[in-house]
Amino acid sequence: MDKSLNTTDLKLPKYLQNITPYIYHPINIQIYKSFQSFSSNKKCKVVVLLQNPFGKNNINKAPKQFHESIKNCFEKMNLLQTFHQGFFEEDNNKHQTIFALYLANIKNLLEHKETIPEAQKYLSKKRLEYSAKIVDKMTLSKIREEMEDMLFSELYPDTYEKYHTLISFTKKTFHQKENGMKKSFEELLKNEQIEGKVVSRVKSIASIHHKIQNKNILFSQILDTLGFRFILQTEVECYKLMSLLSRHWSIVNDKIKDYIAVPKSNGYQSIHITLLYDEHPVEIQIRTKQMHSYAQFGKASHSAYKNKTHDEKEN
């Protein structure tokens, strides 16, 4: 056991040294290594290693020396396991608990992806979908997209493979040009003395599938598979940047959407344009820090938007 730990170059902290050998399972070690950078909270990590994603958490199964310190976290995990809607209003330390739930769900999916019974797979799907919404509230969009794709590939492998094949070349082409594009955009901001941040992204396979299904369109009609987001200081700079981009690159005229001048019904504000970079369509979003914060945390957040869309379709 100790040799196994040494070969992974993993130094477990003292608070984990005497826990049940279950934590020495290679999957637990990998989970700990992969995600320890996201949370330094000791109690959170203990709960992740011990909690049960498919039922209530029993504090008595935890080592006695941790009972008092993690009892509250276990109770909050049980609230989330039953999809308690009042959790966000009641919990002041939700981030550690939320992340514990996320890690535990991923851990369970990895452990059982080959042998998990259909009933538990259904529960895993529901837990992961709920976790994705929670993680999205934390603005961990990169993690959310990876989690959604993992879930999508497990539940719908044939559909996943079809989309993966369709976008693999597009993604490869984009990643080859991504650094150069980002550098060009950052130099443009610097030369024009515009303070801001440039973030690149590739739309997840799950998100592409949802868009095709919801809007009843073809894959070839999706022009926001690849994109960049500019987060600036003021509205004036947003419009200035849009003008500058149109001077340096060709803009697809029918793909200009000004949600700053005319916000969406949920309050979302941003400028969306599609430009051609080396003849390849790239979606650009331009917004201020305040607009970005509202899009992430307010009524215009991704999860709020998705939930509303889903409810409208159900009705």
C-alpha positions in Angstrom: 0.0 0.0 0.0 2.7 2.4 1.0 4.8 1.5 -2.1 1.7 2.3 -4.2 1.4 5.7 -2.7 5.1 6.4 -3.2 4.9 5.5 -6.9 2.1 8.0 -7.4 4.3 10.8 -5.9 1.4 11.7 -3.7 2.0 12.8 -0.1 -1.2 12.5 1.8 -1.6 14.9 4.7 -1.5 13.7 8.3 -5.3 14.0 8.7 -5.8 11.3 6.1 -3.0 8.9 7.2 -5.1 6.8 9.6 -8.4 6.6 7.7 -9.7 3.3 6.5 -7.6 1.7 3.7 -10.5 2.5 1.3 -8.8 5.9 0.7 -5.8 4.1 -0.7 -7.8 2.8 -3.6 -6.1 4.0 -6.9 -9.3 5.8 -7.9 -9.4 7.7 -4.7 -5.8 8.6 -5.0 -6.3 9.9 -8.5 -9.3 11.9 -7.5 -7.4 13.4 -4.6 -4.4 14.3 -6.9 -6.6 15.7 -9.7 -8.8 17.9 -7.6 -6.9 18.9 -4.5 -5.9 22.2 -6.0 -9.6 23.2 -6.1 -10.2 23.0 -2.4 -7.8 23.1 0.6 -10.6 22.4 3.0 -9.7 19.3 5.0 -13.2 18.4 6.1 -14.4 18.7 2.5 -11.8 16.2 1.3 -12.6 13.7 4.1 -16.3 13.9 3.2 -15.5 13.4 -0.5 -13.6 10.2 0.3 -16.3 8.8 2.6 -19.7 9.9 1.3 -22.3 7.7 -0.4 -23.6 9.3 -3.7 -26.6 6.8 -3.8 -28.1 7.2 -0.3 -27.9 9.1 2.9 -24.5 9.6 4.5 -24.0 7.8 7.8 -21.8 9.7 10.1 -21.1 6.5 12.1 -19.2 5.1 9.1 -16.7 7.9 9.4 -13.6 7.5 11.7 -14.6 8.7 15.2 -11.9 11.3 15.3 -13.7 13.2 12.5 -17.3 12.8 13.7 -17.7 16.3 15.2 -15.6 18.2 12.6 -17.4 16.8 9.6 -20.9 16.2 11.0 -22.3 19.5 9.7 -20.8 18.9 6.3 -22.4 15.4 6.1 -25.8 16.9 7.1 -25.5 19.5 4.3 -24.5 16.7 1.9 -27.7 14.9 2.8 -29.7 18.1 1.9 -28.1 18.2 -1.5 -28.6 14.4 -2.0 -32.4 15.0 -1.6 -32.3 18.0 -3.9 -33.3 20.3 -1.1 -34.2 23.6 -2.9 -33.7 25.8 0.2 -30.0 24.8 0.5 -28.6 27.9 -1.1 -30.6 30.2 1.2 -29.7 28.2 4.3 -26.0 27.4 3.8 -23.4 30.0 4.4 -20.5 27.6 3.7 -21.9 26.0 0.6 -18.8 26.1 -1.6 -17.0 23.4 0.3 -20.1 21.2 0.5 -21.0 21.8 -3.2 -17.5 20.8 -4.3 -17.5 17.8 -2.1 -20.7 16.6 -3.7 -19.3 17.2 -7.2 -16.1 15.3 -6.5 -18.0 12.4 -4.8 -20.3 12.1 -7.9 -17.4 12.0 -10.3 -15.6 9.5 -8.0 -18.6 7.2 -8.0 -19.1 7.4 -11.8 -15.5 6.5 -12.3 -15.6 3.6 -9.9 -18.8 2.1 -11.4 -18.8 3.1 -15.0 -18.3 -0.5 -16.2 -20.6 -2.3 -13.8 -23.1 0.2 -12.5 -26.7 -1.2 -12.5 -29.3 0.7 -14.6 -31.1 1.9 -11.5 -27.9 3.4 -10.0 -27.0 4.8 -13.4 -30.2 6.7 -13.4 -29.5 8.0 -9.9 -26.0 8.9 -11.1 -27.4 10.8 -14.0 -29.7 12.8 -11.7 -27.0 13.5 -9.2 -24.6 14.7 -11.9 -27.1 16.9 -13.6 -27.9 18.6 -10.3 -24.2 18.9 -9.5 -23.6 20.5 -12.9 -26.2 23.2 -12.1 -24.6 23.8 -8.7 -21.1 23.9 -10.1 -22.3 26.3 -12.7 -23.4 28.6 -10.0 -19.9 28.7 -8.8 -18.8 29.8 -12.3 -16.6 26.8 -12.7 -17.7 26.6 -16.3 -14.7 24.6 -17.5 -15.4 21.9 -14.9 -19.1 22.0 -15.7 -18.5 21.4 -19.4 -16.1 18.5 -18.7 -18.6 17.0 -16.3 -21.5 17.3 -18.8 -19.4 15.7 -21.5 -18.4 12.8 -19.2 -22.0 12.2 -18.3 -23.1 12.5 -22.0 -20.5 10.0 -23.2 -21.5 7.5 -20.5 -25.3 7.7 -21.1 -25.4 8.3 -24.9 -22.1 6.8 -26.3 -23.2 6.5 -29.9 -24.5 10.1 -30.1 -21.4 11.4 -28.3 -19.2 9.6 -30.8 -21.1 11.1 -33.7 -20.7 14.7 -32.4 -17.1 14.0 -31.3 -16.2 13.0 -34.9 -18.0 16.0 -36.3 -16.2 18.5 -34.2 -12.8 16.8 -33.7 -11.3 18.5 -36.8 -12.9 21.8 -35.9 -11.5 21.7 -32.4 -8.1 20.6 -33.6 -8.0 23.5 -36.1 -9.1 25.9 -33.4 -6.6 24.7 -30.8 -3.8 25.1 -33.3 -4.8 28.7 -33.9 -6.1 29.5 -30.4 -2.9 30.9 -28.9 -2.2 33.1 -32.0 -5.8 34.4 -32.0 -5.7 35.2 -28.3 -2.3 36.9 -28.6 -3.7 39.1 -31.5 -6.7 40.1 -29.4 -4.6 40.9 -26.4 -2.2 43.0 -28.5 -5.2 44.9 -29.9 -6.4 45.7 -26.3 -2.9 46.8 -25.3 -2.4 49.0 -28.4 -5.7 50.7 -27.9 -5.1 51.0 -24.1 -8.3 49.1 -23.3 -8.1 47.3 -19.9 -9.6 43.8 -20.1 -9.3 40.1 -20.2 -9.6 37.6 -23.1 -10.9 34.1 -22.4 -11.1 31.4 -25.1 -13.5 28.5 -25.1 -14.7 25.5 -27.1 -18.3 24.6 -26.8 -18.8 21.2 -25.1 -20.3 18.3 -27.0 -23.2 18.1 -24.6 -24.0 21.8 -25.1 -23.8 21.4 -28.9 -26.3 18.5 -28.7 -28.7 20.5 -26.5 -28.6 23.4 -28.9 -29.3 21.2 -31.9 -32.2 19.6 -30.1 -33.7 22.7 -28.6 -33.5 24.8 -31.8 -34.0 22.0 -34.3 -31.0 23.0 -36.4 -28.1 21.2 -38.1 -24.6 21.0 -36.8 -23.4 23.1 -39.7 -25.7 26.0 -38.5 -23.9 26.3 -35.2 -21.4 29.1 -35.4 -20.5 29.5 -31.8 -18.6 26.2 -31.4 -15.4 28.1 -31.0 -15.2 31.5 -29.4 -13.6 34.2 -27.2 -15.0 36.4 -24.5 -13.8 39.9 -23.8 -14.4 41.2 -20.2 -13.8 45.0 -20.1 -14.4 47.9 -17.8 -17.0 50.1 -19.4 -19.8 50.0 -22.0 -18.0 52.6 -24.0 -15.0 50.2 -24.3 -17.3 47.4 -25.4 -18.6 49.4 -28.4 -15.1 50.7 -29.2 -13.8 47.1 -29.3 -16.6 45.9 -31.5 -15.7 48.7 -34.0 -12.0 47.8 -33.8 -12.7 44.1 -34.4 -14.7 45.0 -37.5 -11.8 46.9 -38.9 -9.3 44.1 -38.5 -11.5 41.1 -39.4 -14.6 40.4 -41.5 -17.8 40.4 -39.5 -20.8 38.1 -40.3 -23.4 40.9 -40.5 -26.5 38.8 -39.7 -24.8 37.5 -36.5 -24.5 40.8 -34.7 -26.6 40.8 -31.5 -26.4 43.8 -29.2 -27.8 42.7 -25.8 -26.3 45.8 -24.1 -28.6 48.2 -25.9 -31.5 45.8 -25.7 -31.0 43.3 -22.8 -32.7 39.9 -22.8 -35.8 39.5 -20.7 -33.7 38.0 -17.9 -31.4 41.0 -17.8 -28.5 39.4 -19.7 -26.2 42.0 -21.4 -23.4 41.4 -23.9 -22.5 42.0 -27.5 -22.3 38.9 -29.6 -20.6 39.0 -33.0 -19.2 36.3 -35.3 -16.0 37.2 -37.2 -14.0 35.3 -39.7 -10.5 34.5 -38.6 -8.6 32.8 -41.4 -12.0 32.2 -43.0 -13.1 30.3 -39.9 -16.2 31.5 -38.0 -15.4 32.5 -34.4 -18.0 33.8 -31.9 -17.0 36.8 -29.9 -18.8 38.0 -26.7 -18.0 41.5 -25.3 -19.2 42.6 -21.9 -18.2 44.5 -18.8 -17.2 43.0 -15.5 -20.5 43.9 -14.0 -22.4 42.3 -16.9 -20.2 39.2 -16.6 -20.9 38.9 -12.9 -24.7 39.2 -13.5 -24.5 36.6 -16.3 -22.7 34.2 -13.9 -24.6 34.8 -10.6 -27.8 36.6 -11.5 -31.0 35.7 -13.2 -29.1 35.6 -16.5 -26.8 32.8 -15.2 -26.3 29.8 -17.5 -28.1 27.4 -15.2 -31.0 29.8 -14.7 -31.3 30.2 -18.4 -31.2 26.4 -19.0 -33.8 25.8 -16.3 -36.1 28.4 -17.7 -35.7 27.0 -21.2 -36.4 23.5 -20.0 -39.5 24.6 -18.0 -40.9 26.4 -21.1 -40.5 23.3 -23.2 -42.2 21.2 -20.5 -45.1 23.6 -20.5 
